[in-house]
């Protein structure tokens, strides 16, 4: 294993050779995409708004980037939502409740899950959109660990206690979308089974990507079918996606070329290329170090987001920081 990994982010990008070479030419110069890890926001543990590197976080977990370029971070051991604006200021939007997950709609309205409630947050005040405790049937929910808005306008939520995905309208109508029994089964929505899930990503074309925590796999829902796209058994192994091994999967980000970046419980940032190969982008062991590729160190990385330039932002939970990975041709 190399101490430094040089990764290819875009599926169509191969090694770039400078100049021509014949049989008698020396080995040509080569350039590759290299992952540079730096600290984007945060310093020591605490709770303080302000400029990026002066702000303080306390065990942040999730991050979302809106279409306007704002980042939303679930922070304070899941009791506060922080906002990072494009001009580099950190502010607090909402706090004082035990929160499980966050989502932002197309109008940039914040939604949060607190226990059996989905809350809509406007100007720091919350109103209940849906309450799963009101139902005595399959619409009950408690402990949503990942949720996201679909292009159809509905909010979809990974409900952990019953291993299922719920569909929630903005008016508060709740229905079962997929799953309903713990286990591991691909196939039709009603027959599929999931373990506990952490992260969920919904793409602009309506596909779902799910981090199946207990089953140590990454799943996809497309065209009404659930499939496994990566993962086999618990462990650590790069290679063909369905042979690769992960610690318990957590969160996703997906680039425009189809590359999927992901986190699990291995203190690493990994990716699934568009052609189905898993590799390690950055990280090696638990710690804190800004560096290139495998020389960098993270402490329990979790939430992921990409900006418009496809720089990758990583919630570094144990280090109470947001890290940034810039991919450079060198």
Rosetta blueprint (number, residue, H / E / L):
1 X L
2 X L
3 X L
4 X L
5 X L
6 X E
7 X L
8 X L
9 X L
10 X L
11 X L
12 X L
13 X L
14 X L
15 X L
16 X E
17 X E
18 X E
19 X L
20 X L
21 X L
22 X L
23 X L
24 X L
25 X L
26 X L
27 X L
28 X L
29 X E
30 X E
31 X E
32 X L
33 X E
34 X E
35 X E
36 X E
37 X E
38 X E
39 X E
40 X E
41 X E
42 X L
43 X L
44 X L
45 X L
46 X L
47 X L
48 X E
49 X L
50 X E
51 X E
52 X L
53 X L
54 X L
55 X L
56 X E
57 X L
58 X L
59 X L
60 X L
61 X L
62 X E
63 X E
64 X E
65 X E
66 X L
67 X L
68 X L
69 X L
70 X L
71 X E
72 X E
73 X E
74 X E
75 X E
76 X L
77 X L
78 X L
79 X L
80 X E
81 X E
82 X E
83 X E
84 X E
85 X L
86 X L
87 X L
88 X L
89 X E
90 X E
91 X E
92 X E
93 X E
94 X E
95 X E
96 X L
97 X L
98 X L
99 X L
100 X L
101 X E
102 X E
103 X E
104 X E
105 X L
106 X L
107 X L
108 X L
109 X L
110 X E
111 X E
112 X E
113 X E
114 X E
115 X L
116 X L
117 X E
118 X E
119 X E
120 X E
121 X E
122 X E
123 X L
124 X L
125 X E
126 X E
127 X E
128 X E
129 X E
130 X E
131 X E
132 X H
133 X H
134 X H
135 X L
136 X L
137 X L
138 X L
139 X L
140 X L
141 X L
142 X L
143 X L
144 X E
145 X E
146 X E
147 X E
148 X E
149 X E
150 X L
151 X L
152 X L
153 X L
154 X L
155 X E
156 X E
157 X E
158 X E
159 X E
160 X L
161 X L
162 X L
163 X L
164 X E
165 X E
166 X E
167 X E
168 X E
169 X L
170 X L
171 X L
172 X L
173 X L
174 X E
175 X E
176 X E
177 X E
178 X E
179 X E
180 X L
181 X L
182 X E
183 X L
184 X L
185 X E
186 X L
187 X E
188 X E
189 X L
190 X L
191 X L
192 X L
193 X E
194 X E
195 X L
196 X L
197 X E
198 X E
199 X E
200 X E
201 X E
202 X E
203 X L
204 X L
205 X L
206 X L
207 X L
208 X E
209 X E
210 X E
211 X E
212 X E
213 X L
214 X L
215 X L
216 X L
217 X E
218 X E
219 X E
220 X E
221 X E
222 X E
223 X L
224 X L
225 X E
226 X E
227 X E
228 X E
229 X E
230 X E
231 X L
232 X L
233 X L
234 X E
235 X L
236 X L
237 X E
238 X L
239 X E
240 X E
241 X L
242 X L
243 X L
244 X L
245 X E
246 X E
247 X L
248 X L
249 X L
250 X L
251 X L
252 X E
253 X E
254 X E
255 X L
256 X L
257 X L
258 X L
259 X L
260 X E
261 X E
262 X E
263 X E
264 X L
265 X L
266 X L
267 X L
268 X L
269 X E
270 X E
271 X E
272 X E
273 X L
274 X L
275 X L
276 X L
277 X E
278 X E
279 X E
280 X E
281 X E
282 X E
283 X L
284 X L
285 X L
286 X E
287 X L
288 X L
289 X E
290 X L
291 X L
292 X E
293 X H
294 X H
295 X H
296 X L
297 X E
298 X E
299 X L
300 X L
301 X E
302 X E
303 X E
304 X E
305 X E
306 X E
307 X L
308 X L
309 X L
310 X L
311 X L
312 X E
313 X E
314 X E
315 X E
316 X E
317 X L
318 X L
319 X L
320 X L
321 X E
322 X E
323 X E
324 X E
325 X E
326 X E
327 X E
328 X E
329 X E
330 X L
